């Protein structure tokens, strides 16, 4: 038999696409598509069921892992955290929306497990495919916001029914994805979409999202400061300058008005924070009044929001503290600490791990200013991919039987 190179079977593309649609799509029931009688049909459940079947088929064609159990302690802690949040619905106030919130948490847990299992078999392919899909999603969302949806009542842009704070996350993740694709391929053409992402991100009017993106970008530069060379730094600054000029030249007329009102007048001059401080103070008071177990799932809305028309605390940690108490905070802390220990150093795929960590940290920081529990799902999904990339061994080490067979043939 002639000698030939044997390859590890690649993962299927379809599970990634379906999982991405479920993750990005958010809450979508058929009443939003014009079928009010089918409002009970949640497309996330259908999409996740299809994705899990495809994921099972994908896993079945891969070689069996022989490296023993991985470092999944963080995943166990995260699942215990989700289960505790669901269980806290037992002592939630009567006005709490326990059913919908429980479904959100169940889907978050299922998506986290699915992404981890999907990525751990072939992190190189899965992580690269995921960033490619987010890159495409960022372009689609930006074009839809600019040419289809247009500005909302406040002059802020978004797309496909999602709010501006969700929209800005897709755009900043598009920037991270563009940089990841450049590192993977060394093709500078993928960076041509960055001005579009920047324009759309600013037009969202989300100050917190832009701030979180700036923090993550600054941290990445600080981490790589000793490896930076003058040429690439000058090229990057020139690219940012060109991108800024393009954004300013091609921006719609509403751009300058939104920038002046939202970022200069409201933020710098008036110090307006969209009533966040009052909302956070109310959530903190609930945490103080119910220190051990919290008010129960969706307790913030059941006790405060239902009367003041506030959906959630707009801060993930304060939401957990108010509704889950010290027990919820400890479970979440355990998951984060174990996860940080898992991804530290990057494992056998440091580049893949650190890019996924950057995306996860960006969404986590954004969740400190806006969104409810389910809006933080992308932090858990990118965190799962980072952990999978960190624990997975290189193919040359993980497949000794394949290597031995290749030598014999």
N, C-alpha and C positions, 0 to 999 in steps of 0.2 A: 504493500500500500504506500502510495506516495505521501511524503510529508506535507501537511497542510496546517495552517494556523486555525486553532479552534477559538471561537469567541464565546464569551458569556452571553446568553440570550438577553437582548435589550428589553426594557419594559415597554408595554403597550402605550401608545400616545393617547388613546381614547379615555382611559380612566382619569388622566390628568386633565383633559378637557372638560369632562363632566364634573369632576371635583371643583375645578376652577369656576365653572358656571354657577355651581351651588354656592361656593364661597363668596364670589363677587356679587351674585344676584341679590343677596339679602333676602328679606321677607317678601315673598311673592305668592299671593293667592289669586285664584282665577277671577275674583270680583274686580281686581285691578285691571284685568284684561277685558272687562265688559260683560262678565258672566256672574251677576250677583247671586243667582241661585246656587252657584258652586263656590261660594266664598269659603267653604270648609276645606276645599282642596288646596293643600299647601304643596307647591311644586318643589320645595326643598326636600320634602320627605321622598317624593317620587324620584327626584334626581339623585339623592343619596343612595336610595335602594338600588338604582341602576348602576351607580358608581361602585358600590360594594360588590355587586355581581361581577362587574368587569375587573375589579381589583382581585377577586378570588381567582378568576381565570388567568389574570396576569401573573399572580404569585405561583400558580400551579405549573407554569412552564419554566420557572426559574430553577436553578440547582438548589438543593436543600442546603441551608446554612449549617456549617460544621464548626463554627467558632464559638458555640455555646451561647448562653444568654448574654444579652448586651446590658448596657447600663440604663435600664428603663425605670429606675426608681423615681425619676421626675415625672414620668408618665403615670405611674401608679398614684403618686401624690396629686397630680392634676385631676385624675379621674375621681379620687376621693373628694377633692374640692368641689367638683361639679355635682357629685352625688349629694354632698352635704347641702349645697345650695338648693337643690331640688327638694331634699327632705325638709328644709327650713320652711317650705310652703305649709307644713303642718301647723305652724304657729303664726302664720301670716295674718294680718288684719282682714276683715271681710271684704273690703274694697280692693284688695290686691288682685292682680291679674295672674294668678298662680298657674293656670293652664298654659297660656301662651308663653310665659316665661320659662316654665319647665321644659316645654318643647324646644325653645331656643337653646337651653343649656344641654339638653340631650343631643341636639344636632351638633353643638360645639364639641362635645366630647367625642361623638362619632367621627366628625371631620378630623379632629386631632389624631385619633388613632389611625384613621384611614391614611392620612398624609404621611404619618410616620412609617407605617407598614409599607406604603407605596415607595417611599424614598430609601428605606434602609437596604432594599435589595440591589439598587443601582443608583446611588445618590448623584453620580455625575450626570446621568441622563435626566433624572427627575428634576434636579435643581435647575439645570440649564433649560429644560422644557418649561418649567414654571416661570422663570424669569422672562422667557420668550413670550409666554402667554400674557403676563402682566404688561410687558412692553406693548403688545398689540392692543390689549385692553385699554391701556392709557391713551393710545392714539384714537381708538374708537370713541372713548368717553369724551376726550377733548374736542374732537370734531363734532360729536353730537351736541355738546354744550354750546359750541360756537355757532353752529349753523342750523340746529334743529330746535333745541330747547330755549336758547337765549337766556337773558337775565331774568331772575325771579322778581318778586315784589320789592326786595331790598336791593336789587341791582346785582345780586350775586349769582354766579353761574353754577349749574350742576347738570346732571344728565340722567336719563332713564329713571326718573322718579326718586332718586336718592338725594339727600340733602347736600349742601355745600361742604360740610365737614367730612362726609364720606367721600365726596368727589375729590377733595384735595388729597386724600390718602391715596387714591388710585393714581393721581398725577405724580406725587412724590415717589411712590413705588415704581412708576414708569421711569423716573430719573434713575433710581437705584438699579432698575432692570437694564436700562441703557448702558450704564457703567459696567454692570456684570457681563452683558453681552460683548462689550468692547474688550474686557479682560479675557473672555473666553476665545474670541475670534481675532482680536487685534484689528478689526475693521472699524475705522473711524466713522464710516457712514451711518452706523447705528446711533451715533451721537447727534445726528441731524434733527432728531425728534425732540431733543432736549429743550430748544426754545419754545416749541409748542407746549410741552409739559409745564415749563415755567410760566408761560402766559396763562394757561388754564388754571394753574395753581393760584396765581395772584388774583385772577378773576373770580375764584371761589370766595374770596374775601375771608378765608379762614386764617386768622392770625395764629391760632394755636398750631394748626397743621404746618404752616410755614416755619414757625419757630421750632417745632419738633424736627422738621427736615434740616434746618440749619444746625441744630445741636448734633444730630447724627453725622452730618457732613463734616462739621468741625472736629468731632471725635475721631472720625476716620482719618482726617488729615493729621491730627496729632499723633495717632497711633503709627502712621506711616512716615512720620517726619524725618526719621533717620535714613529712610530709603529713597526719599524724594531727591530728584536731580533737577538742576536748573532748567534744562531744556523742557521736560514735561510740565514743570510748574508754570513756566512762561506760556507754553502752549495752552494749558488749562485756563490761565487767566485771560489769554487772548480769546479763547472760545467763549468764556463767560461774558466778556465784553461784547463780542459779536452777537451772542445770544440776547444780551440785554438790548442792544441796538435794534435787532430784528423784532424783539417783542415790542419795543416802544414804537417802531415804525409801522408794524402791521396790526397793532392792537386796535380793537374797535373804539369808537369815540367814548363809549362808556368806561373804558379802562382808566383814563385819567380822573374821571369823576369818582369812580369807585375807590381808586387809590387815595385820592385826596380826602374823601369823606371817611373811609373805613380805617385807613392806616395812619393818616396824619391828624385829622380832626378828632375822631372818636378815641383813638389809642393814645396819641402823644399829647394832645391838648386837653381832652376831656377825661382821659383815663377811664374810658367806658369799657367794661368787661362783660357786657351782656348779662348783667345781674348774677354772674357766676359766684361772687363772694357771698351773696345772700343765700343762694342755693346750697353752697358748700357748708355754710354755717348751720343751716337747718339739718343737713345730713350728719354733720359732726355732732349736733345735739342729740340726734337719735342714737348715735353710737355711744354717747356718754350715758344716756338714759337706759340703754339695753346693752351693757358691756359684754356679756358672755356669749349669748346666742343671737343677739340682734333682734330686729323686728320681724324677721322672716322674709321669704322671697317676695320681692316687689313691695316690701313694707314702706319704703319711702313714698311711693305713689299712693298706697292705701291709706297712709296717715296724713300726708302733706300734699302730694302732687294732685290728688283727686280734687282738692278744694282750691288749689292755686293754679291749676292747668299746667303743671310741670311733670313731664313724663318720667324723669330719672335725675339722679344727682349730678350728671355731667362730669363725673370723676369716678373712675373705676374703683380705686382704692377706698374712697369714701362710701361708695355704694356697697362694697363688700363689708366694710366696718359697720355701716348702719343696719344692713339687713342680715349679715352673718355673724356680727360681733367678733370678739377676739378669736373664737374658734375658726371662723372663716379666714381671718387674716393669717392665723398660724398655718392653716392648710395651704393657702396660697403662697406664703413665704417659703414653706418647705418645698413646694413644687419649683419655685423660682431658684432657690439656692441649689437644689439638686440639679436642675437644668444648667445653671451657670457652671457647676463643677463638671458637667458632662461636656459642654462645648468649649471649655477653657483650653486654649492651645490649638484648637481646631482639629485635632485628631489626624487621621490620614488624609483628609481633604480640607486643609486649612482655608483655602480660598473660598470654597463652596460654603464652609461653615460660617466664616466671618461675614460673607455677603448676606446669608440668611439671617444671621444675628442682627445685622444692621437693619434689615427690613422689619424684623420682629420688634426691635427696640423702638424704631420709629413709630410703629402702630401703638405700642404700649405707651409711649410718651404722649401721643395724640389722645389716647383714651383717658388721660388725666384731666382733659379739658372738655371733652365732648363725647357723646355716645353712651349707649347702654351696654349691658353685658355682651349681647350678640354682636354689637359693632366692634368689639375687641377680638373677634374670631381670627382675623388675619395675624394677630400677634401670636396666637397659639399655633397656627398653621405654619408660619415661617419658623417658629421656635421648634416645631416638630421636625421640619426639614433640616434645621441646623444640627439638632441632636442626632438625626439619622446619618448625616454626613460625618459627624464627629466619631460615631461608634463603628461605622462600617469600615472594614479593612480593604486595602487595595485588592483588586482582582487577582493579582499575582500571588497574594498571600492567602486570600479567602478561598481559592479554588485549587488546592494542591492536587486533587484527583484529576482535574482537567489538565493541569500542567503535565502530570505524569503520563496521562494518556497521549498527550501531544508528543512527548518524547518517544513513546513506543511506536507511534504511527509514522 
